[in-house]
Amino acid sequence: IIVVLDMDECLIHSQFLSSTSAAYAHQLQQQRQNRHRNGSVETFQVSLPEGDLVHVHMRPGLPEFLARVTEKYETHIFTAAMPIYAKPVLKRLDPHQNLTAHWYRDSCTFHPTTNAYVKQLEVLPPLATNDLSRVVLVDNNPLSFLANPDNGILVSSFYDDPHDDTLEAVWKLLQELEDVPDVRPTLRSRFGLQKALEQ
């Protein structure tokens, strides 16, 4: 199986703070550390070139999930985010570069009717000649699946819930799909994205 993962609100939730908010950012970090000790989510911070700070909240179980999924499957990140923000975040999430590749907004197709960035799997060079029967896209935005709805695993949006167990459910589903010759009928039956997107 080839696994393609979205980033924002799927694996992480980010909060942006301007460079003028540095003192506030420090206070926020202290509050988060306190909440983490009380069962909150893991966070880290990255600085962008223009001085903005980004507080990144990881979906529960993310480090373990990425370790397992990259060890077992060819794994890509496909995000509608700009590289200037996404690259430093992914460097922290994947310090050993176990992910096969990262794809950014310039690889998405803008859909003017819905004002959404669509993730068309065929535009990714490694998948251009590949049979999509063994490719899954994990995303929280249904519109991301417009080009390949039957390859979609739709997850709920992540906004810092420390009790979220979505990634464990995704891992179990990936294991279920291992012995399926074509993931699309199973995912079509499970999520019905084609019908939902037609409405």
PALUM-313578 format. One record per residue: x, y, z of N, C-alpha, C, O in turn; residue number from 1. Coordinates in nm, 2 decimals. Layout:
// PALUM-313578
       nX       nY       nZ      caX      caY      caZ       cX       cY       cZ       oX       oY       oZ   num
        X        Y        Z        X        Y        Z        X        Y        Z        X        Y        Z   NUM
...
// end
This chain:
// PALUM-313578
       nX       nY       nZ      caX      caY      caZ       cX       cY       cZ       oX       oY       oZ   num
     0.09    -0.12     0.00     0.00     0.00     0.00     0.09     0.12     0.00     0.19     0.13     0.07     1
     0.05     0.22    -0.08     0.11     0.36    -0.07     0.02     0.45     0.01    -0.10     0.46    -0.02     2
     0.07     0.51     0.12    -0.01     0.59     0.21     0.03     0.74     0.18     0.14     0.77     0.19     3
    -0.07     0.82     0.16    -0.06     0.96     0.14    -0.13     1.03     0.25    -0.25     1.01     0.26     4
    -0.06     1.11     0.33    -0.12     1.17     0.45    -0.13     1.32     0.43    -0.03     1.39     0.38     5
    -0.24     1.38     0.46    -0.25     1.52     0.48    -0.18     1.57     0.61    -0.14     1.48     0.69     6
    -0.16     1.70     0.62    -0.09     1.74     0.74    -0.18     1.82     0.84    -0.21     1.77     0.95     7
    -0.22     1.94     0.80    -0.30     2.03     0.89    -0.44     1.98     0.92    -0.51     1.94     0.83     8
    -0.47     1.98     1.05    -0.59     1.93     1.11    -0.61     1.78     1.08    -0.72     1.72     1.11     9
    -0.51     1.71     1.03    -0.52     1.57     1.01    -0.42     1.51     1.10    -0.45     1.42     1.19    10
    -0.29     1.55     1.09    -0.18     1.50     1.18    -0.16     1.60     1.29    -0.12     1.56     1.40    11
    -0.18     1.73     1.26    -0.14     1.83     1.36    -0.25     1.94     1.35    -0.33     1.95     1.26    12
    -0.24     2.03     1.45    -0.31     2.16     1.45    -0.21     2.27     1.49    -0.15     2.26     1.59    13
    -0.20     2.37     1.40    -0.10     2.48     1.42    -0.17     2.61     1.46    -0.28     2.64     1.41    14
    -0.10     2.68     1.54    -0.14     2.82     1.58    -0.03     2.91     1.54     0.09     2.89     1.59    15
    -0.06     3.02     1.47     0.05     3.11     1.42     0.04     3.24     1.51    -0.06     3.29     1.54    16
     0.16     3.28     1.56     0.18     3.40     1.64     0.28     3.49     1.57     0.39     3.44     1.53    17
     0.25     3.62     1.55     0.34     3.71     1.49     0.46     3.73     1.58     0.46     3.70     1.70    18
     0.57     3.78     1.52     0.69     3.80     1.60     0.68     3.90     1.71     0.75     3.90     1.81    19
     0.58     3.99     1.70     0.55     4.09     1.81     0.49     4.02     1.93     0.47     4.08     2.04    20
     0.45     3.89     1.91     0.38     3.82     2.02     0.47     3.73     2.10     0.43     3.63     2.16    21
     0.60     3.76     2.09     0.70     3.66     2.15     0.68     3.64     2.30     0.68     3.53     2.35    22
     0.65     3.75     2.38     0.63     3.73     2.52     0.50     3.65     2.55     0.50     3.56     2.63    23
     0.40     3.68     2.47     0.27     3.60     2.48     0.30     3.46     2.44     0.24     3.36     2.50    24
     0.38     3.43     2.34     0.41     3.30     2.29     0.48     3.22     2.40     0.45     3.10     2.42    25
     0.57     3.28     2.48     0.63     3.21     2.59     0.53     3.17     2.70     0.54     3.06     2.75    26
     0.44     3.26     2.73     0.34     3.23     2.83     0.25     3.12     2.78     0.21     3.03     2.86    27
     0.22     3.12     2.65     0.13     3.02     2.59     0.20     2.88     2.60     0.14     2.78     2.63    28
     0.33     2.88     2.57     0.41     2.76     2.58     0.41     2.70     2.72     0.39     2.58     2.74    29
     0.42     2.79     2.82     0.42     2.74     2.96     0.28     2.68     3.00     0.27     2.58     3.06    30
     0.18     2.75     2.95     0.04     2.70     2.97     0.02     2.56     2.91    -0.04     2.47     2.97    31
     0.08     2.55     2.79     0.06     2.42     2.72     0.14     2.31     2.79     0.09     2.20     2.80    32
     0.26     2.34     2.84     0.34     2.24     2.91     0.26     2.20     3.04     0.26     2.08     3.07    33
     0.20     2.29     3.11     0.12     2.26     3.22     0.00     2.17     3.19    -0.03     2.07     3.26    34
    -0.06     2.20     3.07    -0.18     2.12     3.03    -0.13     1.98     2.99    -0.20     1.88     3.01    35
    -0.01     1.98     2.93     0.04     1.85     2.88     0.06     1.75     3.00     0.02     1.64     2.99    36
     0.11     1.81     3.11     0.12     1.73     3.23    -0.01     1.68     3.28    -0.02     1.58     3.35    37
    -0.12     1.75     3.25    -0.25     1.71     3.29    -0.33     1.63     3.19    -0.45     1.63     3.19    38
    -0.26     1.58     3.09    -0.32     1.50     2.99    -0.36     1.57     2.86    -0.45     1.53     2.79    39
    -0.28     1.68     2.83    -0.31     1.75     2.70    -0.22     1.69     2.59    -0.15     1.58     2.61    40
    -0.22     1.75     2.47    -0.15     1.69     2.36    -0.01     1.74     2.36     0.03     1.84     2.42    41
     0.08     1.67     2.29     0.22     1.71     2.28     0.23     1.83     2.18     0.16     1.83     2.08    42
     0.32     1.92     2.21     0.33     2.04     2.12     0.48     2.06     2.10     0.57     2.02     2.17    43
     0.51     2.13     1.99     0.64     2.19     1.97     0.63     2.32     1.90     0.52     2.36     1.86    44
     0.73     2.39     1.88     0.73     2.53     1.82     0.83     2.54     1.71     0.94     2.49     1.72    45
     0.80     2.60     1.60     0.89     2.64     1.50     0.89     2.78     1.47     0.78     2.85     1.48    46
     1.00     2.84     1.43     1.01     2.98     1.39     1.02     2.99     1.24     1.10     2.92     1.17    47
     0.94     3.07     1.18     0.94     3.09     1.03     1.04     3.20     1.00     1.08     3.28     1.08    48
     1.09     3.20     0.87     1.19     3.30     0.83     1.16     3.45     0.86     1.25     3.52     0.89    49
     1.03     3.49     0.86     1.00     3.63     0.88     0.98     3.65     1.03     0.94     3.76     1.07    50
     1.01     3.55     1.12     1.00     3.57     1.26     0.88     3.52     1.33     0.87     3.52     1.45    51
     0.78     3.48     1.25     0.66     3.43     1.31     0.68     3.30     1.38     0.76     3.22     1.34    52
     0.61     3.28     1.49     0.62     3.15     1.57     0.50     3.07     1.54     0.39     3.12     1.52    53
     0.52     2.94     1.52     0.41     2.85     1.50     0.41     2.75     1.62     0.51     2.68     1.64    54
     0.30     2.74     1.69     0.28     2.63     1.79     0.21     2.52     1.72     0.10     2.53     1.67    55
     0.27     2.40     1.73     0.22     2.28     1.66     0.18     2.18     1.76     0.25     2.14     1.85    56
     0.05     2.14     1.75    -0.01     2.05     1.84    -0.02     1.91     1.77    -0.08     1.91     1.66    57
     0.04     1.81     1.82     0.04     1.68     1.75    -0.09     1.60     1.79    -0.12     1.59     1.91    58
    -0.15     1.54     1.69    -0.26     1.44     1.72    -0.21     1.33     1.81    -0.10     1.28     1.78    59
    -0.28     1.29     1.91    -0.23     1.18     2.00    -0.18     1.06     1.92    -0.25     1.01     1.83    60
    -0.07     1.01     1.96    -0.01     0.89     1.90     0.06     0.92     1.77     0.10     0.82     1.70    61
     0.08     1.05     1.73     0.14     1.08     1.60     0.29     1.02     1.58     0.31     0.96     1.48    62
     0.38     1.04     1.68     0.51     0.99     1.65     0.51     0.84     1.63     0.58     0.78     1.55    63
     0.43     0.76     1.71     0.43     0.62     1.70     0.36     0.58     1.57     0.41     0.49     1.50    64
     0.26     0.65     1.53     0.19     0.62     1.40     0.28     0.64     1.28     0.29     0.56     1.20    65
     0.36     0.75     1.28     0.45     0.78     1.17     0.56     0.67     1.17     0.60     0.63     1.06    66
     0.61     0.63     1.28     0.71     0.53     1.29     0.66     0.40     1.23     0.73     0.34     1.15    67
     0.54     0.36     1.27     0.49     0.24     1.22     0.46     0.24     1.07     0.49     0.15     0.99    68
     0.39     0.35     1.03     0.34     0.36     0.89     0.46     0.37     0.79     0.46     0.31     0.68    69
     0.57     0.45     0.83     0.68     0.46     0.74     0.77     0.34     0.73     0.83     0.31     0.63    70
     0.76     0.26     0.84     0.84     0.13     0.84     0.77     0.03     0.75     0.84    -0.05     0.69    71
     0.64     0.03     0.74     0.57    -0.07     0.67     0.53    -0.03     0.53     0.52    -0.12     0.44    72
     0.50     0.10     0.50     0.45     0.14     0.38     0.53     0.26     0.32     0.59     0.33     0.39    73
     0.52     0.27     0.19     0.57     0.39     0.12     0.47     0.50     0.16     0.35     0.49     0.14    74
     0.53     0.60     0.22     0.44     0.71     0.29     0.48     0.85     0.24     0.60     0.89     0.25    75
     0.38     0.92     0.19     0.40     1.06     0.14     0.32     1.15     0.23     0.22     1.12     0.28    76
     0.36     1.28     0.24     0.28     1.39     0.29     0.24     1.47     0.17     0.32     1.51     0.09    77
     0.11     1.50     0.17     0.05     1.58     0.06    -0.03     1.69     0.13    -0.15     1.66     0.17    78
     0.02     1.81     0.13    -0.05     1.92     0.21    -0.08     2.03     0.12     0.00     2.06     0.02    79
    -0.18     2.10     0.15    -0.22     2.23     0.07    -0.14     2.35     0.13    -0.16     2.46     0.09    80
    -0.06     2.32     0.23     0.02     2.43     0.30     0.13     2.47     0.21     0.18     2.40     0.12    81
     0.18     2.59     0.23     0.30     2.65     0.16     0.43     2.59     0.22     0.43     2.56     0.34    82
     0.53     2.56     0.14     0.65     2.50     0.18     0.72     2.58     0.30     0.78     2.52     0.38    83
     0.71     2.71     0.29     0.78     2.80     0.39     0.74     2.76     0.53     0.81     2.78     0.63    84
     0.61     2.72     0.55     0.56     2.67     0.68     0.57     2.52     0.70     0.62     2.48     0.80    85
     0.54     2.45     0.59     0.53     2.30     0.61     0.66     2.24     0.62     0.68     2.14     0.70    86
     0.77     2.29     0.55     0.90     2.22     0.56     0.96     2.21     0.70     1.00     2.11     0.74    87
     0.96     2.33     0.77     1.02     2.32     0.91     0.93     2.23     1.00     0.99     2.17     1.09    88
     0.80     2.23     0.98     0.71     2.14     1.06     0.75     2.00     1.03     0.76     1.92     1.12    89
     0.76     1.96     0.90     0.78     1.82     0.87     0.92     1.78     0.91     0.95     1.66     0.94    90
     1.02     1.87     0.91     1.15     1.84     0.96     1.15     1.80     1.11     1.22     1.71     1.15    91
     1.06     1.86     1.19     1.04     1.82     1.33     0.96     1.68     1.34     1.00     1.60     1.42    92
     0.86     1.67     1.25     0.78     1.55     1.26     0.86     1.42     1.21     0.83     1.31     1.25    93
     0.95     1.45     1.11     1.02     1.34     1.05     1.17     1.36     1.05     1.23     1.38     0.94    94
     1.23     1.37     1.17     1.37     1.40     1.18     1.47     1.31     1.11     1.57     1.34     1.07    95
     1.42     1.18     1.09     1.51     1.08     1.03     1.48     1.06     0.88     1.53     0.97     0.82    96
     1.39     1.14     0.83     1.35     1.14     0.69     1.30     1.01     0.64     1.35     0.95     0.54    97
     1.21     0.95     0.72     1.16     0.82     0.68     1.04     0.83     0.58     1.01     0.74     0.52    98
     0.98     0.95     0.57     0.88     0.97     0.47     0.94     0.97     0.33     1.05     1.02     0.31    99
     0.87     0.91     0.24     0.92     0.90     0.10     0.93     1.03     0.04     1.04     1.06    -0.03   100
     0.83     1.12     0.05     0.84     1.25    -0.01     0.73     1.34     0.05     0.64     1.30     0.11   101
     0.75     1.47     0.03     0.66     1.58     0.08     0.61     1.65    -0.05     0.69     1.69    -0.13   102
     0.48     1.67    -0.05     0.42     1.75    -0.16     0.34     1.86    -0.10     0.27     1.85     0.00   103
     0.35     1.98    -0.17     0.29     2.10    -0.11     0.18     2.16    -0.20     0.13     2.09    -0.29   104
     0.14     2.28    -0.17     0.03     2.34    -0.24     0.05     2.35    -0.39    -0.05     2.33    -0.47   105
     0.17     2.37    -0.43     0.19     2.38    -0.58     0.16     2.24    -0.65     0.16     2.24    -0.77   106
     0.15     2.14    -0.58     0.11     2.01    -0.64    -0.04     1.98    -0.63    -0.09     1.89    -0.69   107
    -0.11     2.07    -0.56    -0.26     2.06    -0.56    -0.32     2.12    -0.68    -0.26     2.20    -0.75   108
    -0.44     2.09    -0.71    -0.52     2.15    -0.82    -0.63     2.24    -0.75    -0.71     2.19    -0.67   109
    -0.62     2.36    -0.79    -0.72     2.45    -0.73    -0.86     2.43    -0.80    -0.86     2.44    -0.92   110
    -0.96     2.41    -0.72    -1.10     2.39    -0.78    -1.18     2.52    -0.75    -1.23     2.54    -0.64   111
    -1.20     2.60    -0.86    -1.26     2.73    -0.83    -1.41     2.72    -0.78    -1.45     2.81    -0.71   112
    -1.48     2.62    -0.82    -1.62     2.61    -0.78    -1.63     2.60    -0.63    -1.72     2.66    -0.57   113
    -1.55     2.52    -0.57    -1.55     2.49    -0.43    -1.45     2.58    -0.35    -1.45     2.58    -0.23   114
    -1.36     2.65    -0.42    -1.26     2.73    -0.36    -1.17     2.64    -0.27    -1.12     2.68    -0.17   115
    -1.14     2.52    -0.32    -1.06     2.42    -0.25    -0.94     2.37    -0.32    -0.94     2.38    -0.45   116
    -0.84     2.33    -0.25    -0.72     2.27    -0.31    -0.75     2.12    -0.31    -0.75     2.05    -0.21   117
    -0.76     2.06    -0.43    -0.78     1.92    -0.45    -0.65     1.84    -0.47    -0.56     1.89    -0.53   118
    -0.65     1.73    -0.41    -0.52     1.65    -0.41    -0.54     1.53    -0.51    -0.59     1.43    -0.48   119
    -0.50     1.56    -0.63    -0.52     1.47    -0.74    -0.39     1.38    -0.74    -0.28     1.42    -0.77   120
    -0.41     1.25    -0.70    -0.30     1.16    -0.68    -0.22     1.14    -0.80    -0.09     1.12    -0.79   121
    -0.28     1.14    -0.92    -0.20     1.12    -1.04    -0.10     1.22    -1.07    -0.01     1.20    -1.15   122
    -0.11     1.34    -1.01    -0.01     1.45    -1.05     0.12     1.43    -0.97     0.22     1.49    -1.01   123
     0.12     1.34    -0.87     0.25     1.32    -0.80     0.34     1.23    -0.88     0.29     1.12    -0.92   124
     0.46     1.27    -0.92     0.54     1.19    -1.01     0.55     1.04    -0.97     0.54     0.96    -1.06   125
     0.57     1.00    -0.84     0.58     0.86    -0.82     0.45     0.78    -0.85     0.45     0.66    -0.87   126
     0.33     0.85    -0.85     0.21     0.78    -0.87     0.15     0.80    -1.01     0.05     0.74    -1.04   127
     0.22     0.88    -1.09     0.17     0.91    -1.23     0.15     0.78    -1.31     0.06     0.77    -1.39   128
     0.24     0.69    -1.30     0.24     0.57    -1.37     0.19     0.45    -1.29     0.18     0.33    -1.34   129
     0.16     0.48    -1.17     0.11     0.37    -1.07    -0.03     0.34    -1.09    -0.11     0.43    -1.12   130
    -0.07     0.22    -1.06    -0.21     0.18    -1.05    -0.26     0.23    -0.91    -0.20     0.20    -0.81   131
    -0.36     0.31    -0.91    -0.41     0.37    -0.78    -0.49     0.27    -0.70    -0.55     0.30    -0.59   132
    -0.49     0.14    -0.74    -0.57     0.04    -0.66    -0.51     0.01    -0.52    -0.57    -0.04    -0.44   133
    -0.38     0.05    -0.51    -0.32     0.03    -0.38    -0.27     0.16    -0.31    -0.17     0.16    -0.24   134
    -0.34     0.27    -0.34    -0.30     0.40    -0.28    -0.42     0.45    -0.20    -0.54     0.44    -0.24   135
    -0.39     0.50    -0.08    -0.49     0.56     0.01    -0.45     0.71     0.04    -0.33     0.74     0.05   136
    -0.54     0.80     0.04    -0.52     0.93     0.09    -0.60     0.96     0.22    -0.72     0.94     0.22   137
    -0.52     0.99     0.32    -0.59     1.02     0.45    -0.60     1.17     0.47    -0.49     1.24     0.47   138
    -0.72     1.22     0.49    -0.74     1.37     0.49    -0.86     1.40     0.57    -0.95     1.31     0.59   139
    -0.87     1.52     0.63    -0.98     1.56     0.71    -1.08     1.65     0.63    -1.19     1.67     0.67   140
    -1.04     1.69     0.51    -1.12     1.77     0.42    -1.18     1.69     0.31    -1.11     1.65     0.22   141
    -1.31     1.67     0.31    -1.37     1.59     0.20    -1.34     1.64     0.06    -1.33     1.56    -0.03   142
    -1.33     1.77     0.05    -1.30     1.83    -0.09    -1.16     1.79    -0.14    -1.14     1.80    -0.26   143
    -1.07     1.75    -0.06    -0.94     1.71    -0.10    -0.95     1.58    -0.19    -0.87     1.56    -0.27   144
    -1.06     1.51    -0.17    -1.08     1.38    -0.24    -1.15     1.39    -0.38    -1.18     1.29    -0.44   145
    -1.19     1.51    -0.42    -1.27     1.53    -0.54    -1.22     1.45    -0.66    -1.30     1.40    -0.74   146
    -1.09     1.45    -0.68    -1.03     1.38    -0.79    -1.02     1.23    -0.78    -1.03     1.15    -0.88   147
    -1.01     1.18    -0.65    -1.00     1.04    -0.63    -1.08     0.99    -0.51    -1.02     0.95    -0.41   148
    -1.21     1.01    -0.51    -1.29     0.98    -0.39    -1.28     0.84    -0.34    -1.29     0.82    -0.22   149
    -1.26     0.75    -0.42    -1.26     0.61    -0.38    -1.12     0.57    -0.32    -1.11     0.45    -0.27   150
    -1.03     0.66    -0.32    -0.90     0.63    -0.25    -0.89     0.70    -0.11    -0.79     0.69    -0.04   151
    -1.00     0.76    -0.07    -1.00     0.84     0.05    -1.04     0.78     0.18    -1.13     0.70     0.18   152
    -0.96     0.81     0.28    -0.99     0.77     0.42    -1.01     0.91     0.49    -0.92     0.98     0.52   153
    -1.14     0.94     0.51    -1.18     1.06     0.57    -1.17     1.05     0.72    -1.23     0.96     0.79   154
    -1.10     1.15     0.78    -1.09     1.15     0.93    -1.14     1.28     0.98    -1.16     1.38     0.91   155
    -1.18     1.29     1.11    -1.23     1.41     1.17    -1.11     1.51     1.18    -1.00     1.47     1.19   156
    -1.15     1.64     1.18    -1.05     1.74     1.20    -1.00     1.74     1.34    -1.08     1.72     1.44   157
    -0.87     1.76     1.36    -0.81     1.76     1.49    -0.79     1.90     1.54    -0.72     1.98     1.48   158
    -0.84     1.93     1.66    -0.83     2.06     1.72    -0.79     2.04     1.87    -0.86     2.08     1.96   159
    -0.68     1.96     1.89    -0.62     1.95     2.03    -0.69     1.87     2.13    -0.68     1.89     2.25   160
    -0.77     1.77     2.08    -0.84     1.68     2.18    -0.74     1.58     2.23    -0.70     1.49     2.15   161
    -0.71     1.58     2.36    -0.61     1.48     2.41    -0.66     1.34     2.41    -0.58     1.24     2.42   162
    -0.79     1.32     2.39    -0.85     1.18     2.39    -0.87     1.13     2.25    -0.93     1.02     2.24   163
    -0.83     1.20     2.15    -0.85     1.16     2.01    -0.77     1.03     1.99    -0.66     1.01     2.02   164
    -0.84     0.93     1.92    -0.78     0.80     1.89    -0.78     0.77     1.74    -0.78     0.65     1.70   165
    -0.79     0.88     1.66    -0.81     0.86     1.52    -0.70     0.78     1.45    -0.72     0.70     1.37   166
    -0.57     0.82     1.49    -0.46     0.76     1.42    -0.45     0.61     1.44    -0.41     0.53     1.36   167
    -0.49     0.56     1.56    -0.50     0.42     1.59    -0.60     0.35     1.50    -0.58     0.24     1.45   168
    -0.71     0.42     1.48    -0.82     0.36     1.39    -0.77     0.36     1.24    -0.80     0.26     1.17   169
    -0.69     0.46     1.20    -0.64     0.46     1.07    -0.54     0.35     1.05    -0.54     0.28     0.95   170
    -0.45     0.33     1.15    -0.36     0.22     1.15    -0.43     0.08     1.13    -0.38     0.00     1.05   171
    -0.53     0.06     1.21    -0.60    -0.07     1.20    -0.67    -0.08     1.06    -0.67    -0.19     1.00   172
    -0.72     0.03     1.00    -0.78     0.02     0.87    -0.67    -0.01     0.76    -0.70    -0.09     0.67   173
    -0.55     0.05     0.77    -0.45     0.02     0.68    -0.41    -0.13     0.69    -0.38    -0.19     0.58   174
    -0.41    -0.19     0.80    -0.38    -0.33     0.82    -0.49    -0.42     0.75    -0.46    -0.52     0.69   175
    -0.61    -0.37     0.77    -0.72    -0.44     0.70    -0.71    -0.44     0.55    -0.74    -0.54     0.48   176
    -0.66    -0.33     0.50    -0.65    -0.31     0.35    -0.53    -0.39     0.29    -0.52    -0.40     0.17   177
    -0.44    -0.44     0.37    -0.32    -0.50     0.32    -0.34    -0.61     0.23    -0.28    -0.63     0.12   178
    -0.44    -0.70     0.26    -0.47    -0.82     0.18    -0.58    -0.79     0.07    -0.62    -0.89     0.00   179
    -0.62    -0.67     0.05    -0.72    -0.64    -0.04    -0.65    -0.60    -0.18    -0.57    -0.51    -0.18   180
    -0.68    -0.66    -0.29    -0.61    -0.63    -0.41    -0.64    -0.49    -0.46    -0.55    -0.43    -0.53   181
    -0.76    -0.44    -0.43    -0.79    -0.30    -0.47    -0.86    -0.23    -0.35    -0.97    -0.28    -0.31   182
    -0.80    -0.13    -0.30    -0.86    -0.06    -0.18    -0.99     0.01    -0.21    -1.06     0.04    -0.12   183
    -1.01     0.05    -0.34    -1.12     0.14    -0.37    -1.26     0.09    -0.34    -1.34     0.16    -0.28   184
    -1.29    -0.04    -0.37    -1.43    -0.09    -0.33    -1.45    -0.08    -0.18    -1.56    -0.05    -0.13   185
    -1.35    -0.12    -0.10    -1.36    -0.12     0.04    -1.38     0.02     0.09    -1.47     0.04     0.18   186
    -1.30     0.11     0.05    -1.31     0.25     0.09    -1.44     0.32     0.04    -1.50     0.40     0.11   187
    -1.48     0.28    -0.08    -1.61     0.33    -0.13    -1.73     0.29    -0.04    -1.82     0.37    -0.01   188
    -1.72     0.16     0.00    -1.83     0.11     0.09    -1.82     0.17     0.23    -1.92     0.20     0.29   189
    -1.70     0.19     0.28    -1.68     0.24     0.41    -1.71     0.39     0.43    -1.78     0.43     0.52   190
    -1.67     0.47     0.33    -1.68     0.62     0.34    -1.78     0.68     0.25    -1.84     0.79     0.27   191
    -1.81     0.62     0.13    -1.91     0.67     0.04    -1.88     0.81    -0.01    -1.97     0.89    -0.02   192
    -1.75     0.84    -0.03    -1.72     0.98    -0.06    -1.77     1.03    -0.20    -1.80     1.14    -0.22   193
    -1.77     0.93    -0.30    -1.81     0.97    -0.43    -1.96     1.03    -0.42    -1.99     1.13    -0.48   194
    -2.04     0.95    -0.36    -2.19     1.00    -0.35    -2.20     1.13    -0.27    -2.27     1.22    -0.30   195
    -2.12     1.13    -0.16    -2.13     1.25    -0.07    -2.08     1.38    -0.15    -2.14     1.49    -0.13   196
    -1.98     1.36    -0.23    -1.92     1.48    -0.30    -2.01     1.52    -0.42    -2.01     1.63    -0.47   197
    -2.09     1.43    -0.47    -2.19     1.46    -0.58    -2.30     1.54    -0.53    -2.37     1.61    -0.61   198
    -2.33     1.54    -0.40    -2.45     1.61    -0.35    -2.43     1.76    -0.34    -2.52     1.83    -0.29   199
// end
